[in-house]
Structures are given as C-alpha cells and as structure tokens.
Amino acid sequence: MALSQLYTAITGDVITAARWNNEFGNIYSNALSLISPLTGTLNANSNNITNVVNLAFAASGSITGTCQISTTTVGPHAIGGALNADVGLLITGAQATGTAMGVQISSTTIPATGESSYGLNIIPTLTEFSSGVHSLLAGVSIDPTVTAGAGTVTTLAGLAIATLTAQTGTTNAASIYIVGAPTGATNNYALWLGSGNIRMTGSLGPNVAPQTTGPSVDLSTTTSLTFRGGTTNTVFRDNSGGTALVNIGDAGIVTISVGPLLVSTAAPAIPAAKSLYEDSIIKGWVDFNTAGGINDDLNVSSITDNGVGDWTINWAVGFTGAQYSVTCAITVDPNALATIFGVSATNTITTGACRVLSSTVAGVLTDPTGTTPRMFVTAIGNN
C-alpha cells in the first residue's frame, strides 16, 4: 500500500499493538515512498550508490560535478535512445543548436617524460569468426548520412582535420600520419583509395614544396617514383583532362600528341649509350630542286639561288653557333657525268644559313643533270 498516515492519535488515546504494528508496517512496506519523489537534493556524502539497475533522467537531467562513471558490464549501453544489442555504446539524439556536434572530446592530456599522448585512442580487438568471409574489418568506420535541406554546403567530408600548429622543437608534423603498411596479407597497402579521384592542391614528397603555382611531386634522391598504367597505357593529360599529351603504351612506345619533344641537355665529351642530347638531334633538313624550289623541309625558311650549282639554305630557327654538322646528298643519273654536292669550302656555315655547291669531278660548278634532279641537305646541332 502507499505510504500515508493510517491513524491520527488524539489526547488520551491508547497506542495499541495493532495500531503500532500497522503504522510501522506501513513504513517498512513503503520505505521508498519516504524519498520518492524527491523534493530536494539527494546528498550521498561521498558514498557510492550501488546495485542500480536503471537510471532514468528527465529531458533536462544531467550528471554534473567532479565524478567518475564506471560500469563493469560489456553492454549494450545507450545514451539518448534505446539499446542496440550489436553496439557496445550507442549515442543517439538530435543536436539542433549552434555548431551541433554529436560527440566532442575537449580533454587536456599531459604525458609523462618521453611518453606519447593521444586525444582519442581507439584500440579494438577484431576477432575473426570461425567460418565465412568478412567483407571488411576496420578499426574505425566513418559512414555519415546527409539529409537534404534548404541550405547549401561548400565542402562535405567524411573526415575533416583542421590545421595543426606545431610548437618550437617539433621535427615533423602531419595532419594524418600512417606509421606503416599492414603485414600478413597477400597485398599490403599503407593507403588504399578504393574508388574516386584524388584532389591535391599541395605537393607530394618528403621535402618543402618546390613549386608555388600548383601541386608537385618532390622526392628525395634515394626514392624512386613509379607510374603504372592500366591494361593498355599510361596517359598524361592537360588540365581539363580531355586532351592526351603523352601516351606511354604497355610496349614502351611513347606517343606525344601535342607539342614537341624538348631536349635541353648538351652531349658530354663521352656521350652515354642510347642517349639523346639537344645537339644530337636533326634540327633542319630540306629536299629542293636546282631552281631553289623546296619540295619539303624542316626548319628552312627559304633557299637562295646564287647561280649555277650554288645555293644558300636559310634556317627558320638559327643555330646557337656556326659549329654544327651538315650532310649533303643528290640524286644520281647513271647517264650523266659524276657530280659532287657538298658544303662550300669558304664562307659556308653561319648560325642562320648554310651554303652548298654542286660541281663536276673537274671542279666546275654545274646544275645536276637528269630528269628529276633533287638535292638533300641535313643539319644536326644545337639551336
């Protein structure tokens, strides 16, 4: 029965055994009603309250002060909603004011000398089942859901890390630091992008970014960089991603689709085998007739006809010096006299032109004979 006074004594009443027993039996049977509901603050006087099955708080209830909350059961536990047997600690509810954060840790850690320190330390033990294949085991899984609203979003991220400020004496600092790749699997990766694209506005490498106008790859002298293509090739594209600039096929064939191949290294005294240098590339050639008409060419602006058997080849882009190699060839008519075609012995090679002569074996200048006379001049050097 509910706790209430059963008998109200008046002056002269006799307290009988029945009245006594009924009144105190009422108290014994309804002892909790003496303090429930409370009309003031309950003070445990620094003592523990034990063997509590459930604590139910009002909507505005809270646990405050300097205290410790400890539970020896493995869960499930829940804050803000019902229990979930699959979750050790479930935090639910809607935060709808200000920045609105589900969980915030604002503790201050002061490690001992030489010790590491963590704002949040997650060290679960993931135990494989006795059979079957687990599609994924992960120490941390981040899988947010965004609900559409009238507002817009500038940047959406599953994980966002603010800029860190290292203190004086810090050797290395990183927003994300991976100690190393896992071990034991068939394939082990320190970082694996399952799908999607990577946007990089900073530089990749162990050193300070050498470029200020965009991202770059900056590696140490002991590190190699490998580009591995798909099933067909590796393609370098322009900024829009549409135009293929360089295509490297699986057979090692390099195709340059846009622009020239620029080689800016001069050959050393002893060139390396199978190497290409700026002064070992053909920089100009021409196929022309006796009147100085050009059939086809590379880097030739015009041909000056100086007279019989005498022409000057004018380069569109001149050479850096007059020391470059010129090779001459001429079509041969088996019915004609032997003809010599080569560079003039005097006043022959300048940075912008080359003078060539045609003569007979007797040294007399002459136009080549034949039905289709053609002359060929090739120049190799540095321009």
Secondary structure, DSSP 8 states (H G I E B T S, - for coil): ----------TT----HHHHHHHHHHHHHTGGGGTSS-SS----TT------------TT----SS------S---EEESS---TT-SEEE-----STT--S----------TT----SS---------SSS--S---S----------SS--S---SS--------TT-----SS-------SSSS--SS---SS----SS-BSSS--S-SSS--B---TT--------SSEEEEE-TTS-SEEEEEETTS-EEE-SS---------SS--TT---GGGSEEEEEEE-TTS-EEEEESEEEEEEEETTEEEEEESS--SSS--EEEEEE---TTS--EEEEE-SSS-B-SSEEEEEEEETTS-B----SSS--EEEEEES--
